[in-house]
Amino acid sequence: MTVPAHALPLGLIAGNGRFPCLVLEAAHAQGRPVTVVAIKDEAEPALVAAAEACGAALHWVSLGQLGKVISVLKAASITEAVMAGQVKHVKIFSDFMPDLTLLSVIRRLTSKSTDSLIAAVAEVMQEKGIGLLDSTAFLSPLLAGSGVLTRRGPDVREEGDLAFGYSQADAVAGLDIGQTIVVKDRAVVAVEAMEGTDETIARAGRLAGAGAVVVKVAKPKQDMRFDVPVVGVPTIAAMRAAGATTLSVDAGKTLLIDGPAAVIAAADEAGIAVVGRQRQAAAAGAEVPS
């Protein structure tokens, strides 16, 4: 007997932040039985309550225990899984203790970038019969729209900084360095690396003061199964504290994790302009959507 797609069991590999809880709740609402594999010291306590509310089995693993992740999912007869939530990149280079399964993955790598590592993990999981779905598969209503999203649009100076910043941000993201840059007066003030978006914005505020614009982009060949761009109300708060005045995100590729209404309301209250860039238009002429 064929199981309907909407009733197939789903695996959720959970890192930090609200992202895993949102995926769990959305999948549960669609009738998918969910098994959660949560990474210790990353997944948040709220995930425990969410799993209980959704009737989801919850298993804890240490970072690097890929073999255990696969064993848990296989025992639950899972053939589809979602990765949601980040793992702090610095941990991959400090507290990272790979098991034998993950060691076999690392030996395949020609580059030790985060993207290369996760893509190789996805390949091994597929070999074991577990395919990774797009991490946004259950959260399409949270993806950023296109055009000016706030009451205020960018002014002429901000438009110039955005147009300048797009090619720089795309280049940085293409090198798998980071997804965010901060620009002021057509100069790059700060580039995100392992510290994360909010720390990058704070650093830019210390270096350049008020009036900068923040450009957050998807990678040129963004794999939507993992590491999709995410912004939320805390991003707006970080911008407000740093005096940044405009935020650009990639439409259809960036999650507004607290919900579009909440993020846009916070931006409107702070007088920050938010735009959703269409990548095709940017590639053609790097123009700000209107």
N, C-alpha and C positions, 0 to 999 in steps of 0.2 A: 504494500500500500504506500503510495506516494504521500509524503507529508507536505501540506501547503507551505509555500515560501514564508508566509506571514507567521507560521507556527514553528519554523525551524529554530532549534536552540542556537543561541548566540553567545560567543565568548567576548568578554570585555577585559582588555589588559589595561589597567588603570595606573596612571601616574598622578601628578599633583594637580591642584586646582579644582574648579567646579565642573570642568569638561566631562570627567567620567560620570558624575552624578546625572548630568543632563542627558548623556547618551543612555544610561541605564533607565532613567524614567521614560524617555521617549520610546525606547525599544519595548519596555514593559507595556506602555500604552498601546503599542501595535500588536500586542499578544505574543511577543517573542520571549520564551523562557531564557533567562540570562544566567551565565556562570561568570562571576567576577574573579579575576586574578589581579590582586592589588600588590603593588610594589612597596615593600616596607620602607618607612621613613620618607615616603613620597606621597602615597595616597592619603587623603585626609580623613579624619574621624567621621565626617558627615557621610562618607561613603558607606560606612557600616550601617547607619540608620536607613540610608536609602536602599541598601540591599535587603534589609529586613522588611521594609515597607513594600518592596517589589517581590518578595519571596525568592530572591536570588541567592544562590550559593556563593559564599565569599571565601576565597583562599588567599593566604598571604605568601609572597615569595620575596626572597632577597634579590636585589639588583644583580643580574648576571646568571640567574638560575633559569636559563632558557629551557633546559631539559625538563624541569619541573613544570614550567608553563605549558609545554606541549603535552606532558603526561596528564595534567589536570584537564585540559581541554579535550584530549582524546577520550579520557574516561567518561566525560559527559557527552560523548558522541557529537562533538561540535565540529562543523566543517567551515563555519564562517566566524570571523572574529573582527573586533574593532580595537585599535589602539587609541586611547584618549588620555590627554593630560601629559604634561611634560615630565621629563626626568632632568634634573639640573645637570647641564652639560659638564660642569666641573667634576661631578661625581664619577663620570666615565674615566677620568684620569686620576682619581684619588681613591675612592672607596669601592672601586670596581673589582669584584672577584668572580671572574667567569668560570662557569662549570665546563665540563668536557664538551657538551653540545655547543656552547657559545665559543669555546676555544677553536672548535672546528670551523665555525663561521669566521672568526677573526683571521684564521690562516688563509681564507679565500680573498681577503681584502687586498686591493692594490692601493687604497687610500684609507686612512683612519678617520675620515670625516664622519660626523654623526649620520649624515644621509647614507653614506656607503654602508655603515654598520647596520642601520635599521633596514635598508633594502636587502642586505644579505640575510638578516634575520627573517624577513618576510619570505625570501626565497626558500629557506630551510623549512619554514612552517608550511609553505605550499607543498613542498616535497612530502611532508607528513600528512597531507590531506586537509590542511587548514588554510583557507584563503583569507587574506585581509581585505575587508571592505574599506571604502573611503571613510575617514574618520568623521566626516560631516554627513554621512548617509542618513542619519536620523535627525539631523539638525538643520536642514535646509532653511527653515524660517529665520535662523539666526545669522545667515550669511549677509554680508553688507550689500546693499543695493548700489546702483550707479548714480553718478551726478552729485550735486550738492545735497547733503542729507540734513543739514542744520538750517536754522532760520537765516543765519549769516553765511554768505559765501566768502571765499578768499578775495582780498583786495588785490590791486595790481602788483604790489610788492610781493605779497604772498604767492600769487600766481607765478611770478618769475622764479621765486625760490623753489616752488614745486616742480616747474618745468625743468629747472637745472637739476633738481634732486633725483628725478626719476631714473635717468641713465646711470647716475652714481649708485643709487640703491639697487637697481637691477644687476649691476656689475658685482656689487658686494654679495648679493644673494646668490648670484650664479656661481660664485666661488665658495659657497656654503660657509661664509663667515658669519653672517647675520642677516636679519630681514629688515632692520630699521636703521635709518640715518637721520640726523638732525641737521638742518641747513639754516643759515642766516646770511642775508646779503650775498647770496650765490656762493657761499663758502661752506664746505662740510665741517660742522662743528664737532660732531660725535658720530661714531660708527659702532653699532652693536656687535659684540662678540659673544662671550659666554655669560656676561653679567645679566642679560635680559633687557627688555624694552624700558621698563621703568627706571632702572639704574642708568641707562644710556641717556634718557631724557633729563634726569637729575644732573648728570655730569655736564650735559650741554648747558643747562641753566647756570651752573657754576662758572662755566667757561665764557659764555657769550651773553648772559643776561636775558632779558625779556625780548620777545619778538621773533623767536625761531619757529620754523615749521618742522613737523615730524612726518617722515615718509616711511610707511611700513608696507612692504611688498611681499607677494608670493615669489617663490623662486621661478626663474624663467621656464623650467620644466618641473613645476611643482607636482610632487606625488601627493595626491590628496589623502593617501592612506595614513600619512603621518606628518607631524611637524607643520601643520597648517598655521598661517598667521592668526593670532588671537589678540583682540583688544577688549577692554571692558571699562567699567566705571573707574577702577583704579588707574587705568591709563590716562583718563581725562584728569583725574586728581593729580597725577604726577606732572602732567602738562601745565595744569593751573599753578602748581607750586613752583615750577621752573619758569613760568612766564611764556611758555610756548603758545602760539595763537592759532595754528592750523594743523589738522591731521589729515593725511591722505592714506587710504587703505585700498586694496585691490578688490573691486566689486566681484562678488560671486566666489571669492577665494578666501576671504577673511571672516572669521567668526566674531560677531559682537556678542561675547559670551554672557553678558548680563541681560541680553535682549536688546534689539535695536532701539526700542522706545526708551529704555533706561539710559543707554549710552548717549543717545541723541539729546535727551532731556538734560543730562549732566553737562554736555557740551554747550547747549543753549544757555544754561544757567551761568556757565563760566565765560560765555562770549567767545567760545572756540568754534571755528569753522571745521566741519568734517566733510570730506568728499570721498566718493567711491570711484576709483579710476577704472576705466575699461582698458584692459591691457592692449587690445588691438589698436585703439586710438592713440595710446601712448607710444606704441612702437612706430606708428606712422608719423607722428608729429609731436609727441610728448606734450599734448595740450591737456589742460585741466578740464574735466567734464563739466558741463553746465546743465 
